[in-house]
Amino acid sequence: MAAGFLRIDDSEDPLDASAVHPERYHIVKRMARDVGCSVSDLVRREELRQKIDLDSYVGPDCGLPTLRDIMAELAKPGRDPRQQFEAVSFAPDVRSIDSLAPGMKLTVIVTNVTNFGAFVDIGVHHDGLVHISELSDKFVKNPSVVVSVNQKIAVTVLSIDVERKRISLSMKSDAAP
């Protein structure tokens, strides 16, 4: 099951172009009424939004975190709430597992963290593994203390097993194949 969210930019209701859920429109309209303005004014004017006491709108179906999200959306309608994504440029000469060589230094993205290490995307359609023993120059008990999913890291290629499609990597400063 999936749910979609539609924004209507040219709607008469300014909330239709926002990420405020239609089930919460009545709250925003009440806020506007309470400060004596229109919803459009509330969206445009910071000083009107600052007059709103969110605690007075908390109820059994809407808590303070939701109200804060609504206020953030009113302040910047149409904003993307996701964290900024930093694209990684993989090594241009590395396009397949065959183009890897021990000793190569690469910038990669962590795709999964397990008890025994971290799997990383190196841009060759096969994830590499940084074993727990290769995550740091120091002893690592828990890999998630050192790396996290979507983190950009620098690694050195230790070995490649083309037949089994295994790529061993290291984050150690003195990594040598």
C-alpha positions in Angstrom: 0.0 0.0 0.0 1.2 3.5 -0.8 -0.2 7.0 -0.3 0.5 10.0 -2.4 0.5 13.7 -1.7 -0.7 16.2 -4.3 0.1 19.9 -4.3 -2.0 22.2 -6.4 -0.1 25.4 -7.2 -2.9 27.4 -8.8 -5.6 26.6 -6.3 -7.7 29.3 -4.6 -6.8 27.8 -1.2 -3.1 28.5 -0.5 -2.9 25.3 1.7 -3.5 23.2 -1.5 0.0 24.2 -2.6 1.6 23.3 0.7 2.5 20.1 2.5 -0.1 20.8 5.2 -2.4 17.7 5.1 -6.0 18.5 4.2 -7.2 17.0 7.5 -5.3 19.8 9.3 -6.6 22.7 7.2 -9.2 23.5 9.8 -6.4 24.1 12.3 -4.6 26.6 10.1 -7.9 28.4 9.3 -8.6 28.6 13.0 -5.1 30.1 13.6 -5.7 32.7 10.9 -9.0 33.5 12.4 -7.5 33.8 15.9 -4.9 36.4 14.7 -7.4 38.2 12.5 -6.0 37.5 9.1 -6.5 35.3 6.1 -4.6 32.0 5.5 -2.7 33.7 2.7 -1.6 36.5 5.1 -0.5 33.8 7.6 1.6 32.2 4.9 3.2 35.5 3.7 3.7 37.3 7.0 6.1 36.0 9.7 4.9 38.5 12.3 1.4 37.0 12.1 2.8 33.5 12.6 4.8 34.6 15.6 1.5 35.6 17.3 0.3 32.0 17.3 0.6 30.0 20.6 0.9 26.4 19.4 0.0 25.0 22.8 -3.6 26.3 22.4 -4.1 24.1 19.3 -2.8 20.8 20.8 -5.6 18.3 20.9 -6.2 14.5 20.9 -5.8 14.4 17.1 -2.9 16.9 16.7 0.2 17.2 18.8 2.9 19.8 19.2 5.3 18.0 16.7 2.6 18.2 14.0 1.8 21.8 14.8 5.5 22.7 14.5 5.6 20.9 11.1 2.6 22.9 10.0 4.3 26.2 11.1 7.5 25.2 9.2 5.4 24.6 6.1 3.6 27.9 6.4 7.0 29.7 6.7 8.4 27.9 3.6 5.5 26.5 1.6 6.6 23.8 -0.8 10.0 23.2 0.9 11.5 19.7 0.6 11.6 18.3 4.2 14.3 15.8 3.3 17.9 16.4 4.3 20.1 17.7 1.7 21.5 14.9 -0.4 25.1 15.0 -1.4 25.8 13.2 -4.7 29.0 11.1 -4.9 31.1 11.1 -8.0 32.5 7.6 -8.4 36.0 7.2 -9.9 35.4 7.7 -13.7 37.8 4.9 -14.7 36.0 2.4 -12.5 33.0 1.0 -14.3 33.1 -2.7 -13.6 34.6 -5.1 -11.1 37.4 -5.9 -13.6 38.6 -2.3 -13.5 39.4 -2.5 -9.8 42.9 -3.1 -8.5 44.4 -3.6 -5.1 45.6 -0.3 -3.6 43.1 1.9 -5.4 41.7 4.7 -3.3 38.0 5.3 -3.8 35.2 7.5 -2.5 32.1 5.3 -1.7 28.7 5.4 -0.1 27.7 3.1 2.8 24.7 1.1 1.8 24.3 -1.2 4.8 25.9 -1.6 8.2 26.0 -5.1 9.8 27.6 -6.7 12.9 30.6 -7.7 10.8 31.2 -4.5 8.8 29.8 -2.2 6.2 28.7 -2.8 2.6 29.4 0.1 0.3 28.5 1.2 -3.2 31.6 1.8 -5.3 29.9 2.3 -8.6 30.4 -1.1 -10.2 27.0 -2.8 -9.6 28.5 -5.0 -6.8 28.8 -3.7 -3.3 32.2 -4.0 -1.5 32.7 -4.9 2.1 34.7 -3.1 4.7 35.1 -5.8 7.3 34.8 -4.7 11.0 38.5 -5.3 11.4 39.2 -2.8 8.5 36.8 0.0 9.6 39.4 1.9 11.7 42.9 1.9 12.9 41.5 1.2 16.4 39.5 -1.7 17.6 35.8 -1.5 16.6 33.2 -3.4 18.6 30.1 -1.9 16.9 30.4 -0.9 13.2 27.5 1.6 13.5 29.6 3.7 15.8 32.1 4.3 12.9 29.8 4.4 9.8 26.2 4.9 8.9 24.0 4.3 5.9 24.4 7.0 3.2 27.7 8.2 4.6 30.4 9.1 2.1 33.7 7.4 3.1 37.2 6.9 1.6 38.4 3.3 1.2 41.3 1.4 -0.2 40.8 -1.7 -2.3 42.4 -4.7 -0.6 41.4 -7.5 -2.9 39.0 -8.5 -5.6 37.5 -11.9 -6.3 36.0 -11.5 -9.7 34.6 -15.0 -9.9 32.7 -14.7 -6.6 32.1 -11.0 -7.1 33.6 -10.0 -3.8 35.4 -6.8 -3.1 37.4 -6.3 0.1 38.0 -2.8 1.3 39.6 -0.9 4.1 39.2 2.4 5.9 42.5 2.1 7.8 45.0 4.8 7.2 47.8 2.4 6.4 45.7 0.0 4.2 47.8 -2.0 1.9 46.6 -4.8 -0.4 
